[in-house]
Amino acid sequence: MAVPPLVRILCADDEPLVLEMVQIALVDLGGYQLVRCPSGLEVVARAKEFDPDLILLDVHMPDLGGPATMEVLRAEPRFRTTPVIFMTATDAPGEIDDLRALGAIAVISKPFKFDGLADQLQAAWETHHG
């Protein structure tokens, strides 16, 4: 079975610099379509109109953290199976295991090298669909 193309990515992070790095990595270098959101609440609001192939979420955000955002999205039938990748500055093995147990297809540690982010997402996408 062929892996479907990864085109549209919805990303949430409350740090403007991280969103700018994601923009450079995924749009300028990777050629993806990207909607950047400064909060989990905005992800929930924008997901329906954008219909992302993949959702990239910061774990710790003040209004609605990544796991809570994922939970809200999973309540919507159309997003029950949309792949989610978490970004976190925590490198605690227990947290990474917990995030994967929630259903994340990958966990990316921050800070990340923006010139390798597209490759990390594509690899997780292909593994998920492989």
N, CA, C and O atoms as CSV, one atom per row, in Angstrom:
chain,resi,resn,atom,element,x,y,z
A,1,MET,N,N,0.842,-1.181,0.000
A,1,MET,CA,C,0.000,0.000,0.000
A,1,MET,C,C,0.890,1.249,0.000
A,1,MET,O,O,1.847,1.344,0.769
A,2,ALA,N,N,0.563,2.183,-0.859
A,2,ALA,CA,C,1.358,3.401,-0.988
A,2,ALA,C,C,1.088,4.347,0.183
A,2,ALA,O,O,-0.033,4.437,0.684
A,3,VAL,N,N,2.120,5.033,0.598
A,3,VAL,CA,C,1.995,6.022,1.659
A,3,VAL,C,C,1.360,7.274,1.069
A,3,VAL,O,O,1.860,7.800,0.074
A,4,PRO,N,N,0.264,7.766,1.660
A,4,PRO,CA,C,-0.346,8.989,1.136
A,4,PRO,C,C,0.609,10.175,1.324
A,4,PRO,O,O,1.427,10.179,2.243
A,5,PRO,N,N,0.499,11.162,0.459
A,5,PRO,CA,C,1.397,12.310,0.606
A,5,PRO,C,C,1.058,13.141,1.844
A,5,PRO,O,O,-0.110,13.311,2.193
A,6,LEU,N,N,2.081,13.644,2.487
A,6,LEU,CA,C,1.924,14.573,3.597
A,6,LEU,C,C,2.008,15.974,3.006
A,6,LEU,O,O,3.032,16.357,2.440
A,7,VAL,N,N,0.922,16.737,3.140
A,7,VAL,CA,C,0.865,18.064,2.529
A,7,VAL,C,C,0.566,19.139,3.561
A,7,VAL,O,O,1.304,20.118,3.673
A,8,ARG,N,N,-0.523,18.961,4.323
A,8,ARG,CA,C,-1.023,20.008,5.225
A,8,ARG,C,C,-0.692,19.677,6.681
A,8,ARG,O,O,-1.058,18.619,7.192
A,9,ILE,N,N,0.009,20.605,7.335
A,9,ILE,CA,C,0.406,20.423,8.729
A,9,ILE,C,C,-0.132,21.585,9.546
A,9,ILE,O,O,0.033,22.748,9.179
A,10,LEU,N,N,-0.772,21.260,10.650
A,10,LEU,CA,C,-1.270,22.254,11.606
A,10,LEU,C,C,-0.363,22.183,12.823
A,10,LEU,O,O,-0.156,21.106,13.383
A,11,CYS,N,N,0.181,23.327,13.237
A,11,CYS,CA,C,1.164,23.353,14.312
A,11,CYS,C,C,0.761,24.348,15.386
A,11,CYS,O,O,0.328,25.460,15.086
A,12,ALA,N,N,0.907,23.939,16.644
A,12,ALA,CA,C,0.646,24.841,17.769
A,12,ALA,C,C,1.857,24.895,18.678
A,12,ALA,O,O,2.415,23.871,19.074
A,13,ASP,N,N,2.252,26.132,19.000
A,13,ASP,CA,C,3.284,26.370,20.004
A,13,ASP,C,C,3.078,27.786,20.510
A,13,ASP,O,O,2.792,28.693,19.729
A,14,ASP,N,N,3.221,27.977,21.805
A,14,ASP,CA,C,3.004,29.310,22.371
A,14,ASP,C,C,4.247,30.196,22.280
A,14,ASP,O,O,4.204,31.356,22.688
A,15,GLU,N,N,5.341,29.672,21.756
A,15,GLU,CA,C,6.565,30.452,21.581
A,15,GLU,C,C,6.668,30.916,20.127
A,15,GLU,O,O,6.819,30.087,19.230
A,16,PRO,N,N,6.590,32.230,19.880
A,16,PRO,CA,C,6.667,32.742,18.504
A,16,PRO,C,C,7.933,32.311,17.759
A,16,PRO,O,O,7.880,32.050,16.557
A,17,LEU,N,N,9.062,32.234,18.455
A,17,LEU,CA,C,10.301,31.823,17.802
A,17,LEU,C,C,10.218,30.381,17.304
A,17,LEU,O,O,10.717,30.068,16.222
A,18,VAL,N,N,9.595,29.506,18.082
A,18,VAL,CA,C,9.434,28.117,17.648
A,18,VAL,C,C,8.543,28.062,16.411
A,18,VAL,O,O,8.843,27.332,15.465
A,19,LEU,N,N,7.459,28.821,16.410
A,19,LEU,CA,C,6.575,28.841,15.232
A,19,LEU,C,C,7.316,29.355,14.003
A,19,LEU,O,O,7.099,28.857,12.899
A,20,GLU,N,N,8.175,30.333,14.179
A,20,GLU,CA,C,8.959,30.856,13.057
A,20,GLU,C,C,9.932,29.794,12.540
A,20,GLU,O,O,10.111,29.648,11.331
A,21,MET,N,N,10.556,29.057,13.455
A,21,MET,CA,C,11.468,27.981,13.043
A,21,MET,C,C,10.715,26.878,12.307
A,21,MET,O,O,11.210,26.333,11.320
A,22,VAL,N,N,9.526,26.555,12.787
A,22,VAL,CA,C,8.706,25.545,12.120
A,22,VAL,C,C,8.319,26.026,10.721
A,22,VAL,O,O,8.316,25.240,9.773
A,23,GLN,N,N,7.997,27.299,10.590
A,23,GLN,CA,C,7.677,27.889,9.283
A,23,GLN,C,C,8.847,27.711,8.309
A,23,GLN,O,O,8.661,27.255,7.181
A,24,ILE,N,N,10.034,28.070,8.751
A,24,ILE,CA,C,11.222,27.937,7.897
A,24,ILE,C,C,11.450,26.473,7.527
A,24,ILE,O,O,11.690,26.145,6.365
A,25,ALA,N,N,11.373,25.602,8.525
A,25,ALA,CA,C,11.663,24.184,8.310
A,25,ALA,C,C,10.657,23.506,7.394
A,25,ALA,O,O,11.032,22.733,6.513
A,26,LEU,N,N,9.383,23.795,7.603
A,26,LEU,CA,C,8.354,23.033,6.888
A,26,LEU,C,C,7.868,23.687,5.607
A,26,LEU,O,O,7.516,22.992,4.654
A,27,VAL,N,N,7.844,24.982,5.572
A,27,VAL,CA,C,7.367,25.664,4.363
A,27,VAL,C,C,8.532,26.033,3.451
A,27,VAL,O,O,8.580,25.623,2.292
A,28,ASP,N,N,9.472,26.814,3.990
A,28,ASP,CA,C,10.579,27.298,3.168
A,28,ASP,C,C,11.496,26.165,2.711
A,28,ASP,O,O,11.894,26.124,1.546
A,29,LEU,N,N,11.834,25.249,3.612
A,29,LEU,CA,C,12.733,24.151,3.262
A,29,LEU,C,C,11.993,22.885,2.837
A,29,LEU,O,O,12.488,22.138,1.993
A,30,GLY,N,N,10.820,22.636,3.407
A,30,GLY,CA,C,10.129,21.375,3.155
A,30,GLY,C,C,9.031,21.410,2.111
A,30,GLY,O,O,8.658,20.367,1.574
A,31,GLY,N,N,8.505,22.596,1.810
A,31,GLY,CA,C,7.463,22.712,0.803
A,31,GLY,C,C,6.068,22.312,1.256
A,31,GLY,O,O,5.180,22.127,0.425
A,32,TYR,N,N,5.864,22.178,2.546
A,32,TYR,CA,C,4.548,21.798,3.065
A,32,TYR,C,C,3.640,23.015,3.197
A,32,TYR,O,O,4.111,24.152,3.224
A,33,GLN,N,N,2.339,22.768,3.277
A,33,GLN,CA,C,1.378,23.810,3.646
A,33,GLN,C,C,1.287,23.786,5.173
A,33,GLN,O,O,1.198,22.717,5.777
A,34,LEU,N,N,1.310,24.961,5.788
A,34,LEU,CA,C,1.352,25.031,7.237
A,34,LEU,C,C,0.419,26.107,7.749
A,34,LEU,O,O,0.361,27.209,7.204
A,35,VAL,N,N,-0.310,25.776,8.802
A,35,VAL,CA,C,-1.045,26.774,9.579
A,35,VAL,C,C,-0.426,26.762,10.960
A,35,VAL,O,O,-0.360,25.725,11.620
A,36,ARG,N,N,0.030,27.943,11.391
A,36,ARG,CA,C,0.662,28.092,12.711
A,36,ARG,C,C,-0.355,28.666,13.679
A,36,ARG,O,O,-1.079,29.608,13.357
A,37,CYS,N,N,-0.398,28.089,14.858
A,37,CYS,CA,C,-1.329,28.539,15.894
A,37,CYS,C,C,-0.551,28.792,17.187
A,37,CYS,O,O,0.313,27.996,17.554
A,38,PRO,N,N,-0.853,29.893,17.877
A,38,PRO,CA,C,-0.159,30.189,19.120
A,38,PRO,C,C,-0.741,29.480,20.340
A,38,PRO,O,O,-0.263,29.671,21.458
A,39,SER,N,N,-1.781,28.657,20.124
A,39,SER,CA,C,-2.418,27.991,21.261
A,39,SER,C,C,-3.172,26.753,20.801
A,39,SER,O,O,-3.508,26.595,19.627
A,40,GLY,N,N,-3.425,25.882,21.773
A,40,GLY,CA,C,-4.238,24.707,21.499
A,40,GLY,C,C,-5.667,25.074,21.142
A,40,GLY,O,O,-6.294,24.418,20.311
A,41,LEU,N,N,-6.180,26.121,21.768
A,41,LEU,CA,C,-7.543,26.556,21.456
A,41,LEU,C,C,-7.667,26.978,19.995
A,41,LEU,O,O,-8.675,26.702,19.346
A,42,GLU,N,N,-6.641,27.645,19.485
A,42,GLU,CA,C,-6.692,28.051,18.078
A,42,GLU,C,C,-6.590,26.847,17.151
A,42,GLU,O,O,-7.195,26.842,16.079
A,43,VAL,N,N,-5.836,25.835,17.545
A,43,VAL,CA,C,-5.777,24.606,16.748
A,43,VAL,C,C,-7.171,24.015,16.605
A,43,VAL,O,O,-7.588,23.646,15.507
A,44,VAL,N,N,-7.880,23.927,17.708
A,44,VAL,CA,C,-9.239,23.367,17.680
A,44,VAL,C,C,-10.127,24.189,16.749
A,44,VAL,O,O,-10.917,23.633,15.985
A,45,ALA,N,N,-9.996,25.514,16.813
A,45,ALA,CA,C,-10.817,26.388,15.970
A,45,ALA,C,C,-10.442,26.290,14.493
A,45,ALA,O,O,-11.320,26.352,13.633
A,46,ARG,N,N,-9.169,26.139,14.188
A,46,ARG,CA,C,-8.709,26.178,12.793
A,46,ARG,C,C,-8.683,24.809,12.111
A,46,ARG,O,O,-8.626,24.737,10.883
A,47,ALA,N,N,-8.723,23.739,12.878
A,47,ALA,CA,C,-8.578,22.394,12.305
A,47,ALA,C,C,-9.664,22.091,11.275
A,47,ALA,O,O,-9.375,21.510,10.229
A,48,LYS,N,N,-10.890,22.472,11.553
A,48,LYS,CA,C,-11.987,22.136,10.638
A,48,LYS,C,C,-11.819,22.796,9.277
A,48,LYS,O,O,-12.071,22.167,8.249
A,49,GLU,N,N,-11.400,24.044,9.259
A,49,GLU,CA,C,-11.255,24.736,7.974
A,49,GLU,C,C,-10.007,24.295,7.212
A,49,GLU,O,O,-10.008,24.283,5.981
A,50,PHE,N,N,-8.945,23.935,7.928
A,50,PHE,CA,C,-7.691,23.569,7.276
A,50,PHE,C,C,-7.616,22.093,6.909
A,50,PHE,O,O,-6.972,21.733,5.923
A,51,ASP,N,N,-8.268,21.238,7.689
A,51,ASP,CA,C,-8.287,19.791,7.472
A,51,ASP,C,C,-6.869,19.223,7.322
A,51,ASP,O,O,-6.498,18.745,6.250
A,52,PRO,N,N,-6.083,19.279,8.402
A,52,PRO,CA,C,-4.681,18.871,8.309
A,52,PRO,C,C,-4.489,17.377,8.100
A,52,PRO,O,O,-5.305,16.558,8.522
A,53,ASP,N,N,-3.382,17.046,7.435
A,53,ASP,CA,C,-2.957,15.653,7.324
A,53,ASP,C,C,-2.273,15.214,8.614
A,53,ASP,O,O,-2.343,14.048,9.002
A,54,LEU,N,N,-1.605,16.174,9.278
A,54,LEU,CA,C,-0.805,15.912,10.466
A,54,LEU,C,C,-0.918,17.103,11.399
A,54,LEU,O,O,-0.996,18.248,10.953
A,55,ILE,N,N,-0.926,16.826,12.705
A,55,ILE,CA,C,-0.993,17.899,13.704
A,55,ILE,C,C,0.256,17.808,14.575
A,55,ILE,O,O,0.574,16.753,15.125
A,56,LEU,N,N,0.959,18.938,14.690
A,56,LEU,CA,C,2.189,19.048,15.463
A,56,LEU,C,C,1.896,19.940,16.659
A,56,LEU,O,O,1.578,21.117,16.490
A,57,LEU,N,N,2.000,19.387,17.878
A,57,LEU,CA,C,1.576,20.095,19.077
A,57,LEU,C,C,2.679,20.205,20.121
A,57,LEU,O,O,3.349,19.224,20.445
A,58,ASP,N,N,2.854,21.415,20.640
A,58,ASP,CA,C,3.710,21.614,21.806
A,58,ASP,C,C,2.985,20.986,22.998
A,58,ASP,O,O,1.770,21.131,23.137
A,59,VAL,N,N,3.717,20.305,23.835
A,59,VAL,CA,C,3.100,19.649,24.986
A,59,VAL,C,C,2.620,20.665,26.013
A,59,VAL,O,O,1.504,20.557,26.520
A,60,HIS,N,N,3.460,21.652,26.322
A,60,HIS,CA,C,3.142,22.597,27.401
A,60,HIS,C,C,2.785,23.964,26.833
A,60,HIS,O,O,3.656,24.720,26.401
A,61,MET,N,N,1.485,24.269,26.841
A,61,MET,CA,C,0.983,25.585,26.435
A,61,MET,C,C,0.036,26.056,27.530
A,61,MET,O,O,-0.626,25.237,28.169
A,62,PRO,N,N,-0.036,27.368,27.756
A,62,PRO,CA,C,-0.813,27.866,28.894
A,62,PRO,C,C,-2.320,27.639,28.827
A,62,PRO,O,O,-2.931,27.356,29.858
A,63,ASP,N,N,-2.930,27.750,27.672
A,63,ASP,CA,C,-4.393,27.641,27.634
A,63,ASP,C,C,-4.885,26.201,27.533
A,63,ASP,O,O,-5.748,25.775,28.301
A,64,LEU,N,N,-4.340,25.469,26.593
A,64,LEU,CA,C,-4.743,24.091,26.348
A,64,LEU,C,C,-3.493,23.382,25.844
A,64,LEU,O,O,-3.093,23.561,24.693
A,65,GLY,N,N,-2.883,22.587,26.696
A,65,GLY,CA,C,-1.653,21.907,26.321
A,65,GLY,C,C,-1.886,20.895,25.213
A,65,GLY,O,O,-3.026,20.594,24.858
A,66,GLY,N,N,-0.799,20.378,24.675
A,66,GLY,CA,C,-0.888,19.433,23.568
A,66,GLY,C,C,-1.755,18.222,23.840
A,66,GLY,O,O,-2.626,17.916,23.026
A,67,PRO,N,N,-1.560,17.508,24.961
A,67,PRO,CA,C,-2.412,16.343,25.221
A,67,PRO,C,C,-3.901,16.695,25.322
A,67,PRO,O,O,-4.747,15.953,24.823
A,68,ALA,N,N,-4.223,17.823,25.963
A,68,ALA,CA,C,-5.629,18.235,26.072
A,68,ALA,C,C,-6.182,18.635,24.707
A,68,ALA,O,O,-7.341,18.358,24.397
A,69,THR,N,N,-5.352,19.289,23.890
A,69,THR,CA,C,-5.776,19.660,22.540
A,69,THR,C,C,-6.075,18.404,21.730
A,69,THR,O,O,-7.078,18.338,21.019
A,70,MET,N,N,-5.208,17.418,21.842
A,70,MET,CA,C,-5.417,16.158,21.134
A,70,MET,C,C,-6.720,15.501,21.582
A,70,MET,O,O,-7.468,14.973,20.759
A,71,GLU,N,N,-6.985,15.534,22.868
A,71,GLU,CA,C,-8.215,14.942,23.403
A,71,GLU,C,C,-9.457,15.630,22.824
A,71,GLU,O,O,-10.420,14.962,22.447
A,72,VAL,N,N,-9.433,16.949,22.756
A,72,VAL,CA,C,-10.566,17.696,22.187
A,72,VAL,C,C,-10.742,17.340,20.713
A,72,VAL,O,O,-11.863,17.112,20.258
A,73,LEU,N,N,-9.646,17.290,19.974
A,73,LEU,CA,C,-9.729,16.949,18.555
A,73,LEU,C,C,-10.232,15.529,18.345
A,73,LEU,O,O,-11.013,15.279,17.427
A,74,ARG,N,N,-9.795,14.599,19.181
A,74,ARG,CA,C,-10.216,13.199,19.040
A,74,ARG,C,C,-11.721,13.021,19.278
A,74,ARG,O,O,-12.303,12.024,18.851
A,75,ALA,N,N,-12.340,13.973,19.947
A,75,ALA,CA,C,-13.791,13.910,20.158
A,75,ALA,C,C,-14.555,14.185,18.859
A,75,ALA,O,O,-15.731,13.841,18.744
A,76,GLU,N,N,-13.894,14.797,17.894
A,76,GLU,CA,C,-14.482,15.054,16.582
A,76,GLU,C,C,-14.221,13.843,15.686
A,76,GLU,O,O,-13.065,13.460,15.508
A,77,PRO,N,N,-15.253,13.235,15.124
A,77,PRO,CA,C,-15.047,12.041,14.302
A,77,PRO,C,C,-14.013,12.205,13.182
A,77,PRO,O,O,-13.265,11.269,12.902
A,78,ARG,N,N,-13.958,13.357,12.548
A,78,ARG,CA,C,-13.037,13.523,11.420
A,78,ARG,C,C,-11.573,13.607,11.846
A,78,ARG,O,O,-10.683,13.475,11.006
A,79,PHE,N,N,-11.307,13.828,13.148
A,79,PHE,CA,C,-9.933,13.925,13.623
A,79,PHE,C,C,-9.527,12.765,14.524
A,79,PHE,O,O,-8.464,12.804,15.144
A,80,ARG,N,N,-10.360,11.741,14.601
A,80,ARG,CA,C,-10.054,10.596,15.477
A,80,ARG,C,C,-8.770,9.887,15.079
A,80,ARG,O,O,-8.066,9.347,15.932
A,81,THR,N,N,-8.465,9.887,13.797
A,81,THR,CA,C,-7.284,9.165,13.337
A,81,THR,C,C,-6.213,10.076,12.729
A,81,THR,O,O,-5.221,9.581,12.194
A,82,THR,N,N,-6.394,11.380,12.801
A,82,THR,CA,C,-5.380,12.291,12.276
A,82,THR,C,C,-4.103,12.130,13.102
A,82,THR,O,O,-4.141,12.285,14.322
A,83,PRO,N,N,-2.985,11.827,12.466
A,83,PRO,CA,C,-1.750,11.629,13.216
A,83,PRO,C,C,-1.321,12.901,13.958
A,83,PRO,O,O,-1.426,14.013,13.440
A,84,VAL,N,N,-0.839,12.698,15.181
A,84,VAL,CA,C,-0.352,13.788,16.021
A,84,VAL,C,C,1.093,13.498,16.411
A,84,VAL,O,O,1.449,12.376,16.770
A,85,ILE,N,N,1.912,14.541,16.329
A,85,ILE,CA,C,3.290,14.488,16.814
A,85,ILE,C,C,3.420,15.574,17.872
A,85,ILE,O,O,3.022,16.718,17.653
A,86,PHE,N,N,3.978,15.211,19.014
A,86,PHE,CA,C,4.200,16.180,20.084
A,86,PHE,C,C,5.625,16.714,20.032
A,86,PHE,O,O,6.556,16.012,19.639
A,87,MET,N,N,5.774,17.974,20.439
A,87,MET,CA,C,7.080,18.596,20.648
A,87,MET,C,C,7.192,18.909,22.133
A,87,MET,O,O,6.250,19.418,22.741
A,88,THR,N,N,8.344,18.604,22.711
A,88,THR,CA,C,8.511,18.876,24.132
A,88,THR,C,C,9.963,19.198,24.456
A,88,THR,O,O,10.888,18.656,23.850
A,89,ALA,N,N,10.143,20.086,25.416
A,89,ALA,CA,C,11.490,20.410,25.892
A,89,ALA,C,C,11.919,19.447,26.990
A,89,ALA,O,O,13.081,19.440,27.397
A,90,THR,N,N,10.991,18.643,27.465
A,90,THR,CA,C,11.302,17.659,28.499
A,90,THR,C,C,11.873,16.415,27.844
A,90,THR,O,O,11.322,15.915,26.863
A,91,ASP,N,N,12.966,15.919,28.380
A,91,ASP,CA,C,13.534,14.694,27.827
A,91,ASP,C,C,13.376,13.510,28.776
A,91,ASP,O,O,14.102,12.521,28.679
A,92,ALA,N,N,12.424,13.625,29.685
A,92,ALA,CA,C,12.175,12.546,30.637
A,92,ALA,C,C,11.571,11.348,29.896
A,92,ALA,O,O,10.535,11.485,29.246
A,93,PRO,N,N,12.207,10.179,29.988
A,93,PRO,CA,C,11.695,9.002,29.284
A,93,PRO,C,C,10.242,8.692,29.634
A,93,PRO,O,O,9.476,8.274,28.766
A,94,GLY,N,N,9.861,8.889,30.869
A,94,GLY,CA,C,8.478,8.605,31.257
A,94,GLY,C,C,7.478,9.472,30.518
A,94,GLY,O,O,6.420,8.989,30.114
A,95,GLU,N,N,7.796,10.744,30.335
A,95,GLU,CA,C,6.870,11.633,29.619
A,95,GLU,C,C,6.745,11.226,28.157
A,95,GLU,O,O,5.647,11.223,27.601
A,96,ILE,N,N,7.859,10.886,27.541
A,96,ILE,CA,C,7.818,10.477,26.145
A,96,ILE,C,C,6.969,9.213,25.988
A,96,ILE,O,O,6.170,9.114,25.056
A,97,ASP,N,N,7.137,8.262,26.883
A,97,ASP,CA,C,6.320,7.041,26.852
A,97,ASP,C,C,4.847,7.372,27.051
A,97,ASP,O,O,3.986,6.803,26.380
A,98,ASP,N,N,4.553,8.293,27.972
A,98,ASP,CA,C,3.164,8.686,28.221
A,98,ASP,C,C,2.547,9.332,26.990
A,98,ASP,O,O,1.389,9.066,26.668
A,99,LEU,N,N,3.303,10.175,26.298
A,99,LEU,CA,C,2.791,10.846,25.099
A,99,LEU,C,C,2.532,9.840,23.984
A,99,LEU,O,O,1.542,9.946,23.260
A,100,ARG,N,N,3.407,8.885,23.855
A,100,ARG,CA,C,3.183,7.835,22.845
A,100,ARG,C,C,1.959,6.992,23.215
A,100,ARG,O,O,1.205,6.566,22.340
A,101,ALA,N,N,1.769,6.757,24.506
A,101,ALA,CA,C,0.612,5.978,24.951
A,101,ALA,C,C,-0.708,6.697,24.648
A,101,ALA,O,O,-1.747,6.056,24.493
A,102,LEU,N,N,-0.660,8.017,24.566
A,102,LEU,CA,C,-1.860,8.781,24.194
A,102,LEU,C,C,-2.221,8.605,22.727
A,102,LEU,O,O,-3.334,8.929,22.313
A,103,GLY,N,N,-1.284,8.094,21.945
A,103,GLY,CA,C,-1.543,7.876,20.534
A,103,GLY,C,C,-0.689,8.707,19.604
A,103,GLY,O,O,-0.909,8.685,18.393
A,104,ALA,N,N,0.279,9.442,20.131
A,104,ALA,CA,C,1.170,10.221,19.275
A,104,ALA,C,C,2.004,9.272,18.419
A,104,ALA,O,O,2.452,8.229,18.895
A,105,ILE,N,N,2.210,9.638,17.155
A,105,ILE,CA,C,3.028,8.791,16.285
A,105,ILE,C,C,4.510,9.056,16.492
A,105,ILE,O,O,5.352,8.249,16.097
A,106,ALA,N,N,4.834,10.204,17.121
A,106,ALA,CA,C,6.230,10.525,17.423
A,106,ALA,C,C,6.266,11.643,18.453
A,106,ALA,O,O,5.280,12.346,18.672
A,107,VAL,N,N,7.429,11.790,19.079
A,107,VAL,CA,C,7.689,12.884,20.015
A,107,VAL,C,C,9.024,13.498,19.600
A,107,VAL,O,O,10.036,12.804,19.505
A,108,ILE,N,N,9.011,14.798,19.358
A,108,ILE,CA,C,10.212,15.518,18.938
A,108,ILE,C,C,10.706,16.349,20.108
A,108,ILE,O,O,9.939,17.090,20.724
A,109,SER,N,N,11.982,16.223,20.408
A,109,SER,CA,C,12.573,16.990,21.505
A,109,SER,C,C,12.926,18.391,21.027
A,109,SER,O,O,13.414,18.593,19.915
A,110,LYS,N,N,12.660,19.359,21.916
A,110,LYS,CA,C,13.059,20.738,21.658
A,110,LYS,C,C,14.242,21.052,22.560
A,110,LYS,O,O,14.289,20.562,23.688
A,111,PRO,N,N,15.179,21.834,22.114
A,111,PRO,CA,C,15.193,22.466,20.792
A,111,PRO,C,C,15.539,21.442,19.714
A,111,PRO,O,O,16.274,20.484,19.957
A,112,PHE,N,N,14.996,21.665,18.525
A,112,PHE,CA,C,15.264,20.794,17.392
A,112,PHE,C,C,16.034,21.596,16.349
A,112,PHE,O,O,16.023,22.827,16.360
A,113,LYS,N,N,16.688,20.892,15.466
A,113,LYS,CA,C,17.386,21.550,14.356
A,113,LYS,C,C,16.364,21.761,13.253
A,113,LYS,O,O,15.814,20.802,12.710
A,114,PHE,N,N,16.112,23.022,12.925
A,114,PHE,CA,C,15.027,23.280,11.981
A,114,PHE,C,C,15.306,22.690,10.600
A,114,PHE,O,O,14.371,22.407,9.851
A,115,ASP,N,N,16.583,22.500,10.254
A,115,ASP,CA,C,16.867,21.937,8.934
A,115,ASP,C,C,16.632,20.423,8.870
A,115,ASP,O,O,16.749,19.828,7.799
A,116,GLY,N,N,16.303,19.798,10.002
A,116,GLY,CA,C,15.996,18.369,10.009
A,116,GLY,C,C,14.560,18.053,10.378
A,116,GLY,O,O,14.158,16.889,10.378
A,117,LEU,N,N,13.778,19.089,10.694
A,117,LEU,CA,C,12.408,18.856,11.162
A,117,LEU,C,C,11.531,18.207,10.098
A,117,LEU,O,O,10.785,17.277,10.404
A,118,ALA,N,N,11.602,18.669,8.874
A,118,ALA,CA,C,10.774,18.094,7.806
A,118,ALA,C,C,11.075,16.608,7.637
A,118,ALA,O,O,10.165,15.801,7.449
A,119,ASP,N,N,12.358,16.251,7.706
A,119,ASP,CA,C,12.736,14.834,7.575
A,119,ASP,C,C,12.192,14.011,8.733
A,119,ASP,O,O,11.760,12.876,8.532
A,120,GLN,N,N,12.207,14.571,9.959
A,120,GLN,CA,C,11.673,13.855,11.126
A,120,GLN,C,C,10.174,13.601,10.959
A,120,GLN,O,O,9.692,12.500,11.226
A,121,LEU,N,N,9.442,14.626,10.515
A,121,LEU,CA,C,8.002,14.475,10.338
A,121,LEU,C,C,7.692,13.484,9.228
A,121,LEU,O,O,6.811,12.638,9.372
A,122,GLN,N,N,8.418,13.590,8.118
A,122,GLN,CA,C,8.186,12.682,6.995
A,122,GLN,C,C,8.473,11.240,7.390
A,122,GLN,O,O,7.730,10.335,7.010
A,123,ALA,N,N,9.542,11.015,8.149
A,123,ALA,CA,C,9.874,9.657,8.591
A,123,ALA,C,C,8.779,9.097,9.502
A,123,ALA,O,O,8.383,7.940,9.360
A,124,ALA,N,N,8.290,9.919,10.438
A,124,ALA,CA,C,7.208,9.468,11.324
A,124,ALA,C,C,5.945,9.175,10.520
A,124,ALA,O,O,5.245,8.198,10.788
A,125,TRP,N,N,5.656,10.021,9.539
A,125,TRP,CA,C,4.496,9.845,8.652
A,125,TRP,C,C,4.594,8.513,7.907
A,125,TRP,O,O,3.631,7.748,7.859
A,126,GLU,N,N,5.741,8.251,7.340
A,126,GLU,CA,C,5.926,7.019,6.560
A,126,GLU,C,C,5.865,5.792,7.452
A,126,GLU,O,O,5.293,4.776,7.059
A,127,THR,N,N,6.442,5.865,8.646
A,127,THR,CA,C,6.365,4.750,9.583
A,127,THR,C,C,4.913,4.495,9.998
A,127,THR,O,O,4.470,3.349,10.072
A,128,HIS,N,N,4.188,5.570,10.263
A,128,HIS,CA,C,2.784,5.454,10.657
A,128,HIS,C,C,1.941,4.801,9.568
A,128,HIS,O,O,1.048,4.007,9.867
A,129,HIS,N,N,2.215,5.126,8.314
A,129,HIS,CA,C,1.421,4.613,7.206
A,129,HIS,C,C,2.021,3.374,6.563
A,129,HIS,O,O,1.474,2.834,5.601
A,130,GLY,N,N,3.160,2.924,7.109
A,130,GLY,CA,C,3.863,1.799,6.476
A,130,GLY,C,C,3.454,0.475,6.923
A,130,GLY,O,O,3.987,-0.529,6.449
